[in-house]
Amino acid sequence: MSSVFPKNVSVSTTSCRICCKGTGTIFFTTSHILKSSSGELSSETDHVSDFKTTSFWLTMLFLSIVMMSSNSIFTLSDTACCQSVTKTGADFDRQRLWGSNSWGLMTPISGIVADYTGDYLASWTLMAITYALTL
């Protein structure tokens, strides 16, 4: 463990018990307290800004590309829906209204399912099923 921390830092270990009132479960955890040679206590030795890490900038690049793509897909899908609906003689307004209503209805249902199951897998499965039904 001493190879992980700088030489001018000493490490003390302490244990804590955390009790959950609802279930009565007791969790044990171990904490490492760092103490520098100057006597100053710290929970970390050197803080590196997130903006200086490669992983932050790679993540930002990836998310920017994904968001630009998904935003253009929404616009293109609205255009395709509008053209498809007008070819059949239906109203695009009604199509948008039912799409918005179903989005507004499924959002709290997915939230309730996620809360009930304690996992988002059920919400993703519900989304996949509704996507399959629309095909």
N, CA, C and O atoms as CSV, one atom per row, in Angstrom:
chain,resi,resn,atom,element,x,y,z
A,1,MET,N,N,0.823,-1.191,0.000
A,1,MET,CA,C,0.000,0.000,0.000
A,1,MET,C,C,0.865,1.252,0.000
A,1,MET,O,O,0.460,2.264,-0.572
A,2,SER,N,N,2.027,1.223,0.613
A,2,SER,CA,C,2.858,2.421,0.698
A,2,SER,C,C,3.387,2.845,-0.658
A,2,SER,O,O,3.757,4.006,-0.827
A,3,SER,N,N,3.438,1.931,-1.647
A,3,SER,CA,C,3.924,2.304,-2.973
A,3,SER,C,C,2.919,3.151,-3.735
A,3,SER,O,O,3.287,3.816,-4.703
A,4,VAL,N,N,1.654,3.143,-3.319
A,4,VAL,CA,C,0.620,3.913,-4.002
A,4,VAL,C,C,0.690,5.388,-3.616
A,4,VAL,O,O,0.387,6.248,-4.443
A,5,PHE,N,N,1.078,5.699,-2.395
A,5,PHE,CA,C,1.073,7.055,-1.890
A,5,PHE,C,C,2.478,7.653,-1.920
A,5,PHE,O,O,3.457,6.909,-1.870
A,6,PRO,N,N,2.601,8.975,-2.000
A,6,PRO,CA,C,3.915,9.616,-1.960
A,6,PRO,C,C,4.638,9.316,-0.652
A,6,PRO,O,O,4.018,8.937,0.342
A,7,LYS,N,N,5.970,9.493,-0.666
A,7,LYS,CA,C,6.784,9.137,0.496
A,7,LYS,C,C,6.547,10.037,1.696
A,7,LYS,O,O,6.738,9.599,2.831
A,8,ASN,N,N,6.135,11.284,1.484
A,8,ASN,CA,C,5.944,12.207,2.608
A,8,ASN,C,C,4.549,12.084,3.226
A,8,ASN,O,O,4.133,12.946,4.000
A,9,VAL,N,N,3.822,11.004,2.881
A,9,VAL,CA,C,2.459,10.823,3.379
A,9,VAL,C,C,2.391,9.511,4.146
A,9,VAL,O,O,2.846,8.474,3.663
A,10,SER,N,N,1.816,9.565,5.354
A,10,SER,CA,C,1.581,8.337,6.101
A,10,SER,C,C,0.084,8.010,6.017
A,10,SER,O,O,-0.759,8.899,5.901
A,11,VAL,N,N,-0.210,6.734,6.079
A,11,VAL,CA,C,-1.589,6.271,5.906
A,11,VAL,C,C,-2.041,5.599,7.183
A,11,VAL,O,O,-1.374,4.696,7.688
A,12,SER,N,N,-3.196,6.046,7.716
A,12,SER,CA,C,-3.815,5.327,8.818
A,12,SER,C,C,-5.144,4.766,8.326
A,12,SER,O,O,-5.848,5.384,7.528
A,13,THR,N,N,-5.461,3.588,8.822
A,13,THR,CA,C,-6.678,2.909,8.413
A,13,THR,C,C,-7.656,2.883,9.574
A,13,THR,O,O,-7.272,2.624,10.715
A,14,THR,N,N,-8.913,3.151,9.282
A,14,THR,CA,C,-9.950,3.109,10.298
A,14,THR,C,C,-11.153,2.362,9.736
A,14,THR,O,O,-11.390,2.382,8.528
A,15,SER,N,N,-11.899,1.715,10.596
A,15,SER,CA,C,-13.090,0.972,10.176
A,15,SER,C,C,-14.331,1.648,10.726
A,15,SER,O,O,-14.319,2.219,11.816
A,16,CYS,N,N,-15.404,1.571,9.948
A,16,CYS,CA,C,-16.682,2.156,10.356
A,16,CYS,C,C,-17.785,1.128,10.152
A,16,CYS,O,O,-17.702,0.275,9.269
A,17,ARG,N,N,-18.818,1.222,10.980
A,17,ARG,CA,C,-20.015,0.413,10.808
A,17,ARG,C,C,-21.154,1.344,10.444
A,17,ARG,O,O,-21.338,2.393,11.061
A,18,ILE,N,N,-21.916,0.952,9.437
A,18,ILE,CA,C,-23.070,1.729,9.000
A,18,ILE,C,C,-24.280,0.815,9.101
A,18,ILE,O,O,-24.289,-0.276,8.530
A,19,CYS,N,N,-25.311,1.262,9.832
A,19,CYS,CA,C,-26.507,0.459,10.045
A,19,CYS,C,C,-27.671,1.059,9.264
A,19,CYS,O,O,-27.942,2.256,9.359
A,20,CYS,N,N,-28.347,0.228,8.499
A,20,CYS,CA,C,-29.524,0.646,7.745
A,20,CYS,C,C,-30.752,0.445,8.629
A,20,CYS,O,O,-31.036,-0.677,9.048
A,21,LYS,N,N,-31.490,1.535,8.920
A,21,LYS,CA,C,-32.635,1.437,9.826
A,21,LYS,C,C,-33.760,0.591,9.231
A,21,LYS,O,O,-34.445,-0.130,9.956
A,22,GLY,N,N,-33.951,0.677,7.913
A,22,GLY,CA,C,-35.057,-0.038,7.275
A,22,GLY,C,C,-34.908,-1.548,7.334
A,22,GLY,O,O,-35.875,-2.255,7.619
A,23,THR,N,N,-33.704,-2.053,7.066
A,23,THR,CA,C,-33.501,-3.502,7.008
A,23,THR,C,C,-32.733,-4.038,8.202
A,23,THR,O,O,-32.756,-5.244,8.450
A,24,GLY,N,N,-32.059,-3.184,8.942
A,24,GLY,CA,C,-31.258,-3.619,10.076
A,24,GLY,C,C,-29.910,-4.185,9.660
A,24,GLY,O,O,-29.177,-4.728,10.486
A,25,THR,N,N,-29.584,-4.058,8.381
A,25,THR,CA,C,-28.323,-4.573,7.873
A,25,THR,C,C,-27.180,-3.677,8.322
A,25,THR,O,O,-27.296,-2.452,8.299
A,26,ILE,N,N,-26.080,-4.290,8.730
A,26,ILE,CA,C,-24.891,-3.538,9.146
A,26,ILE,C,C,-23.826,-3.723,8.079
A,26,ILE,O,O,-23.465,-4.846,7.724
A,27,PHE,N,N,-23.327,-2.596,7.572
A,27,PHE,CA,C,-22.266,-2.606,6.575
A,27,PHE,C,C,-20.967,-2.178,7.236
A,27,PHE,O,O,-20.953,-1.246,8.041
A,28,PHE,N,N,-19.884,-2.847,6.904
A,28,PHE,CA,C,-18.572,-2.485,7.404
A,28,PHE,C,C,-17.784,-1.860,6.267
A,28,PHE,O,O,-17.799,-2.361,5.143
A,29,THR,N,N,-17.108,-0.783,6.559
A,29,THR,CA,C,-16.293,-0.122,5.546
A,29,THR,C,C,-14.956,0.272,6.160
A,29,THR,O,O,-14.858,0.521,7.362
A,30,THR,N,N,-13.952,0.322,5.334
A,30,THR,CA,C,-12.618,0.710,5.776
A,30,THR,C,C,-12.226,1.993,5.072
A,30,THR,O,O,-12.412,2.116,3.861
A,31,SER,N,N,-11.692,2.941,5.803
A,31,SER,CA,C,-11.258,4.213,5.232
A,31,SER,C,C,-9.764,4.383,5.451
A,31,SER,O,O,-9.214,3.935,6.457
A,32,HIS,N,N,-9.123,5.029,4.502
A,32,HIS,CA,C,-7.705,5.340,4.611
A,32,HIS,C,C,-7.579,6.851,4.793
A,32,HIS,O,O,-8.085,7.626,3.981
A,33,ILE,N,N,-6.913,7.257,5.848
A,33,ILE,CA,C,-6.698,8.672,6.114
A,33,ILE,C,C,-5.239,8.981,5.820
A,33,ILE,O,O,-4.334,8.328,6.340
A,34,LEU,N,N,-5.027,9.974,4.987
A,34,LEU,CA,C,-3.669,10.351,4.606
A,34,LEU,C,C,-3.204,11.514,5.469
A,34,LEU,O,O,-3.948,12.468,5.700
A,35,LYS,N,N,-1.975,11.426,5.937
A,35,LYS,CA,C,-1.413,12.492,6.758
A,35,LYS,C,C,-0.044,12.829,6.187
A,35,LYS,O,O,0.836,11.974,6.095
A,36,SER,N,N,0.117,14.088,5.806
A,36,SER,CA,C,1.397,14.492,5.229
A,36,SER,C,C,2.400,14.765,6.344
A,36,SER,O,O,2.035,14.815,7.518
A,37,SER,N,N,3.651,14.939,5.974
A,37,SER,CA,C,4.703,15.176,6.966
A,37,SER,C,C,4.492,16.492,7.707
A,37,SER,O,O,5.031,16.671,8.800
A,38,SER,N,N,3.725,17.410,7.142
A,38,SER,CA,C,3.448,18.681,7.811
A,38,SER,C,C,2.350,18.546,8.857
A,38,SER,O,O,2.050,19.504,9.570
A,39,GLY,N,N,1.745,17.357,8.956
A,39,GLY,CA,C,0.704,17.143,9.958
A,39,GLY,C,C,-0.684,17.427,9.430
A,39,GLY,O,O,-1.651,17.316,10.183
A,40,GLU,N,N,-0.817,17.785,8.185
A,40,GLU,CA,C,-2.107,18.143,7.599
A,40,GLU,C,C,-2.840,16.878,7.160
A,40,GLU,O,O,-2.261,16.022,6.492
A,41,LEU,N,N,-4.109,16.762,7.534
A,41,LEU,CA,C,-4.918,15.609,7.141
A,41,LEU,C,C,-5.559,15.885,5.789
A,41,LEU,O,O,-5.950,17.010,5.477
A,42,SER,N,N,-5.653,14.826,5.003
A,42,SER,CA,C,-6.230,14.966,3.669
A,42,SER,C,C,-6.838,13.642,3.265
A,42,SER,O,O,-6.376,12.582,3.686
A,43,SER,N,N,-7.887,13.704,2.439
A,43,SER,CA,C,-8.468,12.474,1.924
A,43,SER,C,C,-7.908,12.141,0.558
A,43,SER,O,O,-8.177,11.064,0.025
A,44,GLU,N,N,-7.138,13.043,-0.016
A,44,GLU,CA,C,-6.475,12.773,-1.291
A,44,GLU,C,C,-5.163,13.533,-1.332
A,44,GLU,O,O,-5.018,14.558,-0.666
A,45,THR,N,N,-4.216,13.046,-2.099
A,45,THR,CA,C,-2.906,13.674,-2.127
A,45,THR,C,C,-2.836,14.781,-3.172
A,45,THR,O,O,-2.606,15.939,-2.823
A,46,ASP,N,N,-3.026,14.455,-4.416
A,46,ASP,CA,C,-2.974,15.452,-5.483
A,46,ASP,C,C,-4.258,15.392,-6.278
A,46,ASP,O,O,-4.682,14.320,-6.710
A,47,HIS,N,N,-4.884,16.554,-6.472
A,47,HIS,CA,C,-6.112,16.594,-7.248
A,47,HIS,C,C,-5.778,17.060,-8.662
A,47,HIS,O,O,-5.194,18.127,-8.856
A,48,VAL,N,N,-6.156,16.251,-9.639
A,48,VAL,CA,C,-5.955,16.596,-11.037
A,48,VAL,C,C,-7.299,17.023,-11.596
A,48,VAL,O,O,-8.296,16.318,-11.437
A,49,SER,N,N,-7.330,18.165,-12.243
A,49,SER,CA,C,-8.565,18.669,-12.828
A,49,SER,C,C,-9.058,17.715,-13.906
A,49,SER,O,O,-8.263,17.158,-14.662
A,50,ASP,N,N,-10.370,17.531,-13.973
A,50,ASP,CA,C,-10.948,16.670,-15.005
A,50,ASP,C,C,-10.630,17.182,-16.402
A,50,ASP,O,O,-10.506,16.396,-17.342
A,51,PHE,N,N,-10.499,18.486,-16.540
A,51,PHE,CA,C,-10.229,19.068,-17.852
A,51,PHE,C,C,-8.828,18.725,-18.364
A,51,PHE,O,O,-8.542,18.922,-19.545
A,52,LYS,N,N,-7.961,18.219,-17.501
A,52,LYS,CA,C,-6.598,17.873,-17.907
A,52,LYS,C,C,-6.423,16.388,-18.196
A,52,LYS,O,O,-5.307,15.944,-18.466
A,53,THR,N,N,-7.505,15.611,-18.144
A,53,THR,CA,C,-7.397,14.182,-18.388
A,53,THR,C,C,-7.823,13.836,-19.816
A,53,THR,O,O,-8.713,14.470,-20.383
A,54,THR,N,N,-7.188,12.845,-20.368
A,54,THR,CA,C,-7.502,12.407,-21.726
A,54,THR,C,C,-8.876,11.752,-21.773
A,54,THR,O,O,-9.615,11.924,-22.743
A,55,SER,N,N,-9.218,11.009,-20.740
A,55,SER,CA,C,-10.507,10.312,-20.744
A,55,SER,C,C,-11.673,11.299,-20.773
A,55,SER,O,O,-12.699,11.024,-21.396
A,56,PHE,N,N,-11.526,12.449,-20.105
A,56,PHE,CA,C,-12.587,13.461,-20.130
A,56,PHE,C,C,-12.799,13.967,-21.548
A,56,PHE,O,O,-13.936,14.055,-22.011
A,57,TRP,N,N,-11.715,14.300,-22.243
A,57,TRP,CA,C,-11.848,14.873,-23.589
A,57,TRP,C,C,-12.309,13.831,-24.596
A,57,TRP,O,O,-13.041,14.166,-25.527
A,58,LEU,N,N,-11.900,12.571,-24.434
A,58,LEU,CA,C,-12.407,11.520,-25.320
A,58,LEU,C,C,-13.905,11.301,-25.103
A,58,LEU,O,O,-14.654,11.104,-26.059
A,59,THR,N,N,-14.330,11.337,-23.848
A,59,THR,CA,C,-15.751,11.201,-23.547
A,59,THR,C,C,-16.540,12.369,-24.114
A,59,THR,O,O,-17.617,12.173,-24.677
A,60,MET,N,N,-16.021,13.574,-23.974
A,60,MET,CA,C,-16.701,14.750,-24.517
A,60,MET,C,C,-16.811,14.671,-26.033
A,60,MET,O,O,-17.852,15.016,-26.593
A,61,LEU,N,N,-15.759,14.225,-26.705
A,61,LEU,CA,C,-15.786,14.080,-28.157
A,61,LEU,C,C,-16.834,13.054,-28.569
A,61,LEU,O,O,-17.635,13.302,-29.470
A,62,PHE,N,N,-16.825,11.897,-27.902
A,62,PHE,CA,C,-17.797,10.845,-28.211
A,62,PHE,C,C,-19.228,11.333,-27.983
A,62,PHE,O,O,-20.088,11.137,-28.842
A,63,LEU,N,N,-19.492,11.965,-26.839
A,63,LEU,CA,C,-20.846,12.447,-26.549
A,63,LEU,C,C,-21.277,13.544,-27.515
A,63,LEU,O,O,-22.450,13.612,-27.881
A,64,SER,N,N,-20.362,14.392,-27.928
A,64,SER,CA,C,-20.703,15.438,-28.899
A,64,SER,C,C,-21.124,14.832,-30.230
A,64,SER,O,O,-22.102,15.273,-30.834
A,65,ILE,N,N,-20.393,13.829,-30.684
A,65,ILE,CA,C,-20.743,13.169,-31.941
A,65,ILE,C,C,-22.103,12.466,-31.816
A,65,ILE,O,O,-22.939,12.559,-32.714
A,66,VAL,N,N,-22.313,11.771,-30.708
A,66,VAL,CA,C,-23.581,11.070,-30.497
A,66,VAL,C,C,-24.745,12.058,-30.435
A,66,VAL,O,O,-25.788,11.817,-31.042
A,67,MET,N,N,-24.583,13.154,-29.717
A,67,MET,CA,C,-25.669,14.134,-29.588
A,67,MET,C,C,-25.976,14.823,-30.913
A,67,MET,O,O,-27.142,15.056,-31.230
A,68,MET,N,N,-24.945,15.153,-31.690
A,68,MET,CA,C,-25.193,15.759,-33.007
A,68,MET,C,C,-25.946,14.782,-33.902
A,68,MET,O,O,-26.851,15.179,-34.635
A,69,SER,N,N,-25.576,13.516,-33.845
A,69,SER,CA,C,-26.253,12.509,-34.666
A,69,SER,C,C,-27.704,12.314,-34.225
A,69,SER,O,O,-28.609,12.270,-35.057
A,70,SER,N,N,-27.917,12.199,-32.929
A,70,SER,CA,C,-29.281,11.955,-32.451
A,70,SER,C,C,-30.175,13.163,-32.700
A,70,SER,O,O,-31.353,12.991,-33.011
A,71,ASN,N,N,-29.658,14.363,-32.575
A,71,ASN,CA,C,-30.480,15.549,-32.851
A,71,ASN,C,C,-30.881,15.612,-34.312
A,71,ASN,O,O,-32.009,15.997,-34.618
A,72,SER,N,N,-29.998,15.250,-35.215
A,72,SER,CA,C,-30.363,15.268,-36.633
A,72,SER,C,C,-31.341,14.143,-36.941
A,72,SER,O,O,-32.187,14.300,-37.822
A,73,ILE,N,N,-31.252,13.013,-36.244
A,73,ILE,CA,C,-32.199,11.923,-36.461
A,73,ILE,C,C,-33.607,12.345,-36.063
A,73,ILE,O,O,-34.564,11.989,-36.751
A,74,PHE,N,N,-33.764,13.092,-34.976
A,74,PHE,CA,C,-35.091,13.558,-34.564
A,74,PHE,C,C,-35.706,14.443,-35.641
A,74,PHE,O,O,-36.888,14.303,-35.955
A,75,THR,N,N,-34.925,15.345,-36.206
A,75,THR,CA,C,-35.429,16.231,-37.246
A,75,THR,C,C,-35.809,15.442,-38.495
A,75,THR,O,O,-36.862,15.680,-39.088
A,76,LEU,N,N,-34.956,14.509,-38.891
A,76,LEU,CA,C,-35.245,13.704,-40.078
A,76,LEU,C,C,-36.450,12.790,-39.869
A,76,LEU,O,O,-37.232,12.581,-40.797
A,77,SER,N,N,-36.610,12.248,-38.675
A,77,SER,CA,C,-37.766,11.372,-38.423
A,77,SER,C,C,-39.067,12.166,-38.437
A,77,SER,O,O,-40.089,11.654,-38.893
A,78,ASP,N,N,-39.053,13.405,-37.947
A,78,ASP,CA,C,-40.245,14.258,-38.034
A,78,ASP,C,C,-40.601,14.543,-39.488
A,78,ASP,O,O,-41.773,14.517,-39.863
A,79,THR,N,N,-39.595,14.813,-40.296
A,79,THR,CA,C,-39.830,15.088,-41.708
A,79,THR,C,C,-40.394,13.856,-42.408
A,79,THR,O,O,-41.350,13.961,-43.176
A,80,ALA,N,N,-39.809,12.693,-42.146
A,80,ALA,CA,C,-40.298,11.451,-42.751
A,80,ALA,C,C,-41.720,11.143,-42.302
A,80,ALA,O,O,-42.543,10.693,-43.099
A,81,CYS,N,N,-42.011,11.388,-41.021
A,81,CYS,CA,C,-43.359,11.154,-40.502
A,81,CYS,C,C,-44.359,12.095,-41.160
A,81,CYS,O,O,-45.455,11.679,-41.533
A,82,CYS,N,N,-43.987,13.348,-41.301
A,82,CYS,CA,C,-44.877,14.338,-41.919
A,82,CYS,C,C,-45.194,13.952,-43.361
A,82,CYS,O,O,-46.348,14.018,-43.784
A,83,GLN,N,N,-44.173,13.550,-44.113
A,83,GLN,CA,C,-44.396,13.151,-45.508
A,83,GLN,C,C,-45.251,11.890,-45.582
A,83,GLN,O,O,-46.135,11.795,-46.434
A,84,SER,N,N,-45.004,10.935,-44.713
A,84,SER,CA,C,-45.764,9.685,-44.714
A,84,SER,C,C,-47.228,9.925,-44.361
A,84,SER,O,O,-48.124,9.343,-44.971
A,85,VAL,N,N,-47.462,10.779,-43.381
A,85,VAL,CA,C,-48.830,11.046,-42.935
A,85,VAL,C,C,-49.604,11.822,-43.999
A,85,VAL,O,O,-50.782,11.549,-44.229
A,86,THR,N,N,-48.958,12.779,-44.643
A,86,THR,CA,C,-49.670,13.573,-45.662
A,86,THR,C,C,-49.965,12.742,-46.914
A,86,THR,O,O,-50.928,13.032,-47.624
A,87,LYS,N,N,-49.157,11.715,-47.198
A,87,LYS,CA,C,-49.434,10.838,-48.343
A,87,LYS,C,C,-50.716,10.038,-48.134
A,87,LYS,O,O,-51.442,9.750,-49.086
A,88,THR,N,N,-50.986,9.684,-46.885
A,88,THR,CA,C,-52.192,8.900,-46.589
A,88,THR,C,C,-53.403,9.789,-46.347
A,88,THR,O,O,-54.512,9.282,-46.185
A,89,GLY,N,N,-53.216,11.097,-46.320
A,89,GLY,CA,C,-54.330,12.026,-46.121
A,89,GLY,C,C,-54.652,12.298,-44.669
A,89,GLY,O,O,-55.659,12.945,-44.379
A,90,ALA,N,N,-53.829,11.826,-43.746
A,90,ALA,CA,C,-54.067,12.052,-42.315
A,90,ALA,C,C,-53.442,13.387,-41.896
A,90,ALA,O,O,-52.767,14.050,-42.683
A,91,ASP,N,N,-53.683,13.756,-40.650
A,91,ASP,CA,C,-53.143,15.008,-40.111
A,91,ASP,C,C,-51.857,14.740,-39.347
A,91,ASP,O,O,-51.800,13.851,-38.498
A,92,PHE,N,N,-50.821,15.521,-39.656
A,92,PHE,CA,C,-49.552,15.405,-38.938
A,92,PHE,C,C,-49.728,15.856,-37.493
A,92,PHE,O,O,-49.071,15.341,-36.588
A,93,ASP,N,N,-50.633,16.836,-37.282
A,93,ASP,CA,C,-50.866,17.344,-35.914
A,93,ASP,C,C,-51.349,16.233,-34.989
A,93,ASP,O,O,-50.895,16.124,-33.850
A,94,ARG,N,N,-52.268,15.410,-35.483
A,94,ARG,CA,C,-52.780,14.315,-34.664
A,94,ARG,C,C,-51.672,13.292,-34.379
A,94,ARG,O,O,-51.587,12.757,-33.274
A,95,GLN,N,N,-50.833,13.027,-35.370
A,95,GLN,CA,C,-49.725,12.092,-35.190
A,95,GLN,C,C,-48.779,12.592,-34.103
A,95,GLN,O,O,-48.358,11.823,-33.239
A,96,ARG,N,N,-48.445,13.884,-34.148
A,96,ARG,CA,C,-47.559,14.477,-33.134
A,96,ARG,C,C,-48.212,14.467,-31.756
A,96,ARG,O,O,-47.552,14.223,-30.747
A,97,LEU,N,N,-49.521,14.737,-31.725
A,97,LEU,CA,C,-50.245,14.754,-30.452
A,97,LEU,C,C,-50.213,13.384,-29.794
A,97,LEU,O,O,-49.930,13.289,-28.599
A,98,TRP,N,N,-50.495,12.319,-30.538
A,98,TRP,CA,C,-50.479,10.974,-29.966
A,98,TRP,C,C,-49.071,10.545,-29.601
A,98,TRP,O,O,-48.876,9.827,-28.620
A,99,GLY,N,N,-48.087,10.977,-30.379
A,99,GLY,CA,C,-46.699,10.684,-30.020
A,99,GLY,C,C,-46.313,11.351,-28.707
A,99,GLY,O,O,-45.657,10.740,-27.864
A,100,SER,N,N,-46.717,12.597,-28.536
A,100,SER,CA,C,-46.417,13.317,-27.287
A,100,SER,C,C,-47.162,12.718,-26.104
A,100,SER,O,O,-46.610,12.603,-25.009
A,101,ASN,N,N,-48.424,12.333,-26.325
A,101,ASN,CA,C,-49.192,11.715,-25.233
A,101,ASN,C,C,-48.569,10.401,-24.790
A,101,ASN,O,O,-48.466,10.136,-23.592
A,102,SER,N,N,-48.152,9.575,-25.748
A,102,SER,CA,C,-47.558,8.297,-25.370
A,102,SER,C,C,-46.207,8.494,-24.689
A,102,SER,O,O,-45.867,7.757,-23.764
A,103,TRP,N,N,-45.435,9.482,-25.139
A,103,TRP,CA,C,-44.162,9.785,-24.476
A,103,TRP,C,C,-44.425,10.228,-23.040
A,103,TRP,O,O,-43.747,9.785,-22.113
A,104,GLY,N,N,-45.419,11.110,-22.861
A,104,GLY,CA,C,-45.751,11.593,-21.519
A,104,GLY,C,C,-46.306,10.506,-20.617
A,104,GLY,O,O,-46.135,10.571,-19.399
A,105,LEU,N,N,-46.966,9.510,-21.188
A,105,LEU,CA,C,-47.513,8.410,-20.401
A,105,LEU,C,C,-46.443,7.390,-20.040
A,105,LEU,O,O,-46.424,6.882,-18.919
A,106,MET,N,N,-45.557,7.087,-20.975
A,106,MET,CA,C,-44.554,6.053,-20.745
A,106,MET,C,C,-43.425,6.501,-19.813
A,106,MET,O,O,-42.790,5.665,-19.170
A,107,THR,N,N,-43.174,7.792,-19.736
A,107,THR,CA,C,-42.102,8.278,-18.869
A,107,THR,C,C,-42.351,7.931,-17.398
A,107,THR,O,O,-41.482,7.329,-16.769
A,108,PRO,N,N,-43.513,8.291,-16.826
A,108,PRO,CA,C,-43.714,7.901,-15.419
A,108,PRO,C,C,-43.851,6.396,-15.225
A,108,PRO,O,O,-43.467,5.870,-14.180
A,109,ILE,N,N,-44.397,5.692,-16.227
A,109,ILE,CA,C,-44.507,4.236,-16.105
A,109,ILE,C,C,-43.116,3.614,-16.036
A,109,ILE,O,O,-42.866,2.733,-15.213
A,110,SER,N,N,-42.215,4.072,-16.896
A,110,SER,CA,C,-40.837,3.554,-16.858
A,110,SER,C,C,-40.162,3.887,-15.538
A,110,SER,O,O,-39.411,3.070,-15.004
A,111,GLY,N,N,-40.418,5.079,-15.004
A,111,GLY,CA,C,-39.851,5.455,-13.712
A,111,GLY,C,C,-40.363,4.577,-12.581
A,111,GLY,O,O,-39.602,4.182,-11.698
A,112,ILE,N,N,-41.656,4.274,-12.612
A,112,ILE,CA,C,-42.246,3.411,-11.582
A,112,ILE,C,C,-41.677,2.001,-11.689
A,112,ILE,O,O,-41.367,1.369,-10.680
A,113,VAL,N,N,-41.541,1.512,-12.930
A,113,VAL,CA,C,-40.969,0.174,-13.133
A,113,VAL,C,C,-39.521,0.130,-12.643
A,113,VAL,O,O,-39.107,-0.843,-12.012
A,114,ALA,N,N,-38.749,1.183,-12.934
A,114,ALA,CA,C,-37.352,1.227,-12.480
A,114,ALA,C,C,-37.277,1.279,-10.960
A,114,ALA,O,O,-36.423,0.624,-10.362
A,115,ASP,N,N,-38.160,2.049,-10.327
A,115,ASP,CA,C,-38.182,2.105,-8.861
A,115,ASP,C,C,-38.599,0.767,-8.258
A,115,ASP,O,O,-38.038,0.332,-7.253
A,116,TYR,N,N,-39.577,0.123,-8.870
A,116,TYR,CA,C,-40.090,-1.135,-8.345
A,116,TYR,C,C,-39.068,-2.259,-8.465
A,116,TYR,O,O,-38.900,-3.057,-7.543
A,117,THR,N,N,-38.384,-2.317,-9.615
A,117,THR,CA,C,-37.420,-3.403,-9.829
A,117,THR,C,C,-36.036,-3.059,-9.295
A,117,THR,O,O,-35.225,-3.957,-9.070
A,118,GLY,N,N,-35.750,-1.771,-9.088
A,118,GLY,CA,C,-34.433,-1.364,-8.610
A,118,GLY,C,C,-33.378,-1.432,-9.701
A,118,GLY,O,O,-32.181,-1.392,-9.413
A,119,ASP,N,N,-33.814,-1.534,-10.952
A,119,ASP,CA,C,-32.882,-1.680,-12.058
A,119,ASP,C,C,-33.490,-1.015,-13.288
A,119,ASP,O,O,-34.710,-0.975,-13.443
A,120,TYR,N,N,-32.635,-0.497,-14.156
A,120,TYR,CA,C,-33.118,0.143,-15.380
A,120,TYR,C,C,-33.331,-0.861,-16.500
A,120,TYR,O,O,-33.865,-0.498,-17.547
A,121,LEU,N,N,-32.931,-2.106,-16.312
A,121,LEU,CA,C,-33.081,-3.107,-17.355
A,121,LEU,C,C,-34.545,-3.291,-17.731
A,121,LEU,O,O,-34.866,-3.466,-18.907
A,122,ALA,N,N,-35.432,-3.253,-16.748
A,122,ALA,CA,C,-36.862,-3.416,-17.028
A,122,ALA,C,C,-37.383,-2.260,-17.885
A,122,ALA,O,O,-38.200,-2.477,-18.780
A,123,SER,N,N,-36.923,-1.045,-17.621
A,123,SER,CA,C,-37.351,0.110,-18.422
A,123,SER,C,C,-36.841,-0.002,-19.852
A,123,SER,O,O,-37.565,0.308,-20.798
A,124,TRP,N,N,-35.589,-0.448,-20.013
A,124,TRP,CA,C,-35.044,-0.636,-21.364
A,124,TRP,C,C,-35.795,-1.740,-22.093
A,124,TRP,O,O,-36.036,-1.634,-23.295
A,125,THR,N,N,-36.166,-2.794,-21.384
A,125,THR,CA,C,-36.936,-3.877,-21.988
A,125,THR,C,C,-38.306,-3.384,-22.413
A,125,THR,O,O,-38.782,-3.733,-23.493
A,126,LEU,N,N,-38.947,-2.577,-21.580
A,126,LEU,CA,C,-40.243,-1.984,-21.917
A,126,LEU,C,C,-40.122,-1.116,-23.165
A,126,LEU,O,O,-40.997,-1.146,-24.030
A,127,MET,N,N,-39.040,-0.342,-23.263
A,127,MET,CA,C,-38.816,0.491,-24.442
A,127,MET,C,C,-38.640,-0.373,-25.689
A,127,MET,O,O,-39.203,-0.063,-26.739
A,128,ALA,N,N,-37.864,-1.454,-25.583
A,128,ALA,CA,C,-37.644,-2.343,-26.727
A,128,ALA,C,C,-38.962,-2.994,-27.174
A,128,ALA,O,O,-39.204,-3.148,-28.371
A,129,ILE,N,N,-39.793,-3.366,-26.229
A,129,ILE,CA,C,-41.089,-3.986,-26.569
A,129,ILE,C,C,-41.977,-2.984,-27.291
A,129,ILE,O,O,-42.591,-3.323,-28.303
A,130,THR,N,N,-42.058,-1.758,-26.790
A,130,THR,CA,C,-42.900,-0.762,-27.454
A,130,THR,C,C,-42.344,-0.384,-28.828
A,130,THR,O,O,-43.115,-0.131,-29.754
A,131,TYR,N,N,-41.021,-0.343,-28.972
A,131,TYR,CA,C,-40.449,-0.113,-30.300
A,131,TYR,C,C,-40.811,-1.239,-31.251
A,131,TYR,O,O,-41.145,-0.994,-32.410
A,132,ALA,N,N,-40.745,-2.477,-30.765
A,132,ALA,CA,C,-41.083,-3.631,-31.603
A,132,ALA,C,C,-42.564,-3.595,-32.007
A,132,ALA,O,O,-42.907,-3.968,-33.129
A,133,LEU,N,N,-43.428,-3.154,-31.110
A,133,LEU,CA,C,-44.856,-3.063,-31.417
A,133,LEU,C,C,-45.155,-2.009,-32.482
A,133,LEU,O,O,-46.107,-2.157,-33.249
A,134,THR,N,N,-44.353,-0.954,-32.534
A,134,THR,CA,C,-44.606,0.098,-33.522
A,134,THR,C,C,-44.180,-0.314,-34.922
A,134,THR,O,O,-44.634,0.266,-35.909
A,135,LEU,N,N,-43.309,-1.315,-35.010
A,135,LEU,CA,C,-42.894,-1.781,-36.338
A,135,LEU,C,C,-44.011,-2.573,-36.961
A,135,LEU,O,O,-43.871,-3.060,-38.083
